[in-house]
Amino acid sequence: MIGVLTEVGKRVSGRWVTAVLLPGLLFVAVVAAARVLGHGHALDFGKLAGWAGRSGKGLAGDPARLVLAIALIVAAAGVTGTAAAGLGRLAQRWWMRRRFLTGQILVRSRFSRRSRAVAAADQAGAPAVPAYLPQRPTWLGDRVRLVEARVHAQYHVTASLLWPRLWLLLSEDARRPVVDARTRYTEAVTLTGWGLLYLAPGALSWPALIVAGCVLVTAWLRAREALAEWAGLVEAAIDLRLRDLADTLGMPFAGPAVTAAEGRALDDRLGKAGPA
């Protein structure tokens, strides 16, 4: 089996092997162990070893069955790896949703992120800026929204229109940390998909539920860290290179601060608003 996997590894990309195939093989092994042990014998490693030994002897005596079993295991691993990525993307859409399922009940709660932010501002003796207060169901969604809010408040432009153009002006050295942060966020999204998948064998054997919980918590923490870094880098790039973009478009700013009129004019240009 090791020889077959080695040959497969030579024919496919190394990233697919490490990001999809190997985690998929581990998941298939967990599912098989959960099915054999169940809830009642979840920690009976002797029973698991006995089953593995009997299965190995049976396959060793029949090369055709061995090849077929390996092919099915690899295929199942690949499918589950792809499914994990898909589930992660669905989870990301859930994180970034705009609406609360409970209406404004959680927003008005004294324990909500919005209420805590207002209380922190009052304690610091500073007015709470409504545009900067939490407005999305999740912290991740609010962190992305906050980039737009801050950029618009400071420069009177729309960050989603500005960023693709500004990205083209950045050097490779300036792009690298942004790409690295985005890659780590994408990996955390995929890890979330794996955590959701591990809930399935958890129905057969309870240790898989513990694994699923640990994976989901780890994925959430990694996603927060990576997205916070990415958002900070995007804002920093806009702060440092906005004038360069305006100059490139032939719309230089007159003073050290971007006026509302200059920002709106640049926004209209980026959004292809056309003549009034």
N, C-alpha and C positions, 0 to 999 in steps of 0.2 A: 504493500500500500504506500509506503514511504517513497518507493521508486516511482510509482505512478504519479504521486503528487509532485515529485521533483520534476518530472517530465512536463506535467501541466504547467508548473511554475515557469518553465523556460519559454512556453508558448504564449503566455498572457502577460500583461503588464504587471510589474512588481507592485504598483499601487493597488490594483484590483485584488491581488493575492492578500496583501496585508489589511486592506480596508474592507474587503467583502468576503473572500473565501475563508480565511482563517477564523474570523469571528463567526462566520456561518457554520464552520465545522464544530466550533465550540458549542454553538447553540444546538446543533443536531445532537451532539453528545449529551447535553443537558436534557433535551427532550427524551432521548432514549433512556437515560438514567431515571428520569421522573416517571416514565411509563413502567419501568421494571420495578422500582421501589415503592411508588405510591406514597400516600401520607403515613401509613402505618409503619413502614420500614424505611423512612426517608434517610436515615443515617446508617443503614445496614450496608456497609461497604463490602462485607464478605459476600452478601447476596449479589451485589453488583459485580464483584470480581468473578464469582462463579458463573453468572450469566455471560459475561464477556468471554470467559474461557471456553464455555460450551459453544458460543457463537463462532469464535475463532477457529475451533477445531472443525466445526461443520463446514465453514467456508474454505478452510485449507484443503479439504479433501475434494473440493469441486471447483476447479479454476474458473469455469464459466460463471458460476454463481458469485465467486469472489470478484471478478471483473465487473459483473452487473451491480453488485452491492457497492463497490467503490464508485462506479459511475452515478448511481442513484444518490449516494451520500454527497458527492461533489455537486451534483445538480441541485440537491436540496439546500446545500450550503450557499450556492450562488443565488438561488431564489430568495432565501431568507435574508441574505445581505442586501439584495435589491429592495425587498419589502421593508427592511429597516430604514433605508434611505427615504423611501416613500412615506412611511409613518412619521419620520422626523420632519419632513416637509409639511405634513398635515399638522403636526404639533406646532411648528413655527407659525403657520397661518392662525392657529388658535391663540398663540401668544400675542400676535400682532393685531388681533381683532380690535375694532373700535368701540364696540358696545358691551356693556355689562349685561349678563343674563338676568340679573336681579333688578334691572332698572337703576334707580339712584339710591337703593337701600344701603348697599355697601359703601357707596361714596359718602353718604351722610353719617355713617357710623363713626363713632369716636376713635375706633381702632383702624380706620382706613388710612392708606398712605397719604391721601389728601388732607385728612384731619391732622395727622401727625406733622405734615409739612407746615400747615397753618400754625399749629401750636409751637413748632420750633421757631418760626419767624416771629411770633409774638414774644416768645421768651428772649429772643435776641434783640428785640426792639426794632426790628426792620419790617417794613410793609411786605406782605406776601404778594408777589406778582401773579395775577390770575393766569396768564399764559404759561407760566413756569410750573404751576401746580399740577400734580398728577391728574390725568384725565382719561387714561386708558385702563383696562382691567388688569394688565400686568405691568411689572416694572420694565420688562424688555420693550414693550410697546411704547411706554412713556419715554424711555431713553431715546428711541429713534425719533419720536415726535418732538422731543426737546431740541434736537439738532435743528429742525425746521423752525421752531419757535425762536430760538436764540439768534439764528442767522437772520431771520426776518426782522426781529426787534433791533438788531445792531446795524444791519446793512440795507434793510427794506427790499430784499430780494428773496426769491424762492430757492431754497437749498437744492431741491430735487431737480430744478432746471439748471442750477449753477454747477453742480458737482460733475456731471459727465464732461462738460467743457473744460473745467478746471483740471480734471484728471489728465487730460491730454497734454497739459502744460507741465505736469510734474515730471521730474527726472526719475530714473529707475531707482536711485537711492531713496528718494522721497516716497515712491510707491511701495517699496518693499515692506515697511512695517504695516502699512494699511492692508496689503495683501495677506500678510502673515496673520493679522488679527482676524480678518474675514475668513481665512482658512480654518483657524481654530474655532471660530463660531460655527462654521459649517460642520466641522467634525463633532461639535457638541450637539448640533441638531440631529446628526445621524446617530449619535450615542443615545439620544432620547428615543429614537425609533427602536434601538436594541432593548432599551428598558421596557418599552411597551410590549415588545415581542416576548420578553421573558415572563410577562404576566400569564401567557398561555400555558407553559409547563407548570406554572404555579398552581393551576387548577388540578394538576395531577399529583404534585409533591410540594409541600410548603416551603422547603428551602429555596426553591426558585423564586418565590415571592420576596424573600429577603434579598436575593440577588437583584431582582427587578427594582426594588426600592432603593438599593444602594446605587445602582446604575442611573436611575432617574434623578436622584439628588445630585450625584456627581455631574451629570449632564447639565442640570439647571445652573449649578454654581459655575461651571466652565462657560456656559453660554452668557451668563451675566458678566463675567470677567472679560471675555473676549469682545462682547458687544460694547461694553463700556469703553474699552481701549479703542475699538474701531470708531465709535462716535467721537471720542476726544480727538483722534487723529484727523477725522474729517473736518471738524471745526477748526483745528489748528491749521490745516492746509488752506481752508477758506480765509482765515485771518491773515495768513502770510502771502497768499497768491491772488487774492481777489483783485487787487490793483493791476497785477500783471494781465489778468484776463480782460479787465476793462480797457487797458491800453491796447491789447491785441485786437479787440473789437472796435477800436477807434472811439471809445467813449471814456476818456480819462476823467478821473475825479478831480475837481478843482481844489479842494482843501484836504486837510488831514482826516476829516470825518466825512463819511458818506452821507449826503443829504437825502431826505425822503424823495425829492424829485429825481436825483441821480439814480437812486436805487430802483424807483419805479420805471425809469427809462430803460435801465439795464434789464429789468425783469421783463418788460415788454419786448425788448430785443430778443432775449433768450426764448421767450414763449411764442415768438413769431406773431405778436399781436397785430402787426400791420398798422397802417395809418388809421388815425381816429376818424 
